[in-house]
């Protein structure tokens, strides 16, 4: 007679394995569904983290779970703790927090903690010593691209509890999803910071744009053009037209066209972006204040340097500045240079180009710097370009700079064609665009002012236009109406 008992036992064992496998698959499916729902639904990271110890306790059939996280603020703490049944969570929390504090004290020695693997091993040894010896502890790391950010633990008092491969995988799965949630939360925080910064940059750019001239003064005998091409939203270049009695600009009834002398200035703060923009704004305000005193150009730069020295010294930044004053009555341009790129001066009578330069250090380099000044009497047809080094430093795809030689030759070509100030500016910018293949944004702020003495046929009034722009494009304003060129 055959003995069927071994076969029945094998069948029963197989059925039990199938039931266990089905239960495990259901548990895994529920885990994945719950984690997915939590990631989609919870807008707050803390809400998600509160769920993790409970979930990991259930799927691993443990009696408790905990998350210990290292925060970017430098703190290490038990973030969440869950206990099943009648377990004393408060006591367990106290002992884990004590273990954390003692471990930090042991390894810090008053220095900043580096939460590397050795630290975690020491912490876990301390936890095992401090808590009830009947509690078994199992853990897995929470890993981000930046490194280990914490650990996920499960606890059990069941002496028959087995740490199977399935339980290890489930714990690791929860830890990985926790890492995703932390990473997403940090990205969200960074995005919000970026949005706030972008808004602040927009406000800064708006303020800076308002500080730059929107249209040119009507200076008898001159026609003017200018272009401001910022590398970033906020730039460090500066140009201005300041009447000798510019305080009259606040009086709408004043006829500023009858102002005697006009200051024409251009400057460049070392660097770009917000820091350079702030210093540019400070330079503008202080320079306009100095003009009120009625001093000579050299004295104005000297006073400006002394006033700004302390602030610029602390910022490790300097300002180059070319300052000039034009008297329409005598047609004399008096100027002084604080280490800025010397303007190029086309003498129509001789068809020669010379540099307008004087000796003088950077603003903010030496509090005791002295500045020289010089003057030139302009004649009909003469043209001057004031510019910043963004023009000469602009490079093409091969890394070749536009440089001073190319700028001088381009300026010469424009003057030989007897172009107007605006046409001269357009020609220079177009030549630069062709040189750079018009596929590179400028790496530095670029500013240019073109001054031309009008011909004898129409010597009285200047052009009423101004040019502002973004990298390698200009926006021209004619009588306040913008026209994209």
Secondary structure, DSSP 8 states (H G I E B T S, - for coil): ----HHHHHHHHHHHHHHHHHHHHHHHHHHHHHHHHHHHHH--SHHHHHHHHHHHHHHHTT-SEEEEEEE-TTS-EEEEEEEE-TT--HHHHHHHHHHHHHHHHHHHHTTS-----HHHHHHHHHHHHHHS-TT-EEEEEEEEETTEEEEEEEEEE--TT----HHHHHHHHHHHHHHHHHHHHHHHHHHHHHHHHHHHHHHHHHHHHHHHS-SS----TTEEEEEEEEESSSS--EEEEEEETTGGGGG-TT--GGG-SEEEEEEEEESS-HHHHHHHHHHHHHHHHHHHTTT--HHHHHHHHHHHHHHHHHHHT--EEEEEEEEETTTTEEEEEEES---EEEEETTTTEEEEE------BTT-TT-----EEEE--TT-EEEEE-HHHHH-B-TT--B-HHHHHHHHHHHHHHTT--HHHHHHHHHHHHHHHTTT-S--SS-EEEEEEEE--GGG-S----EEEEEETT--EEEETTEEEE-
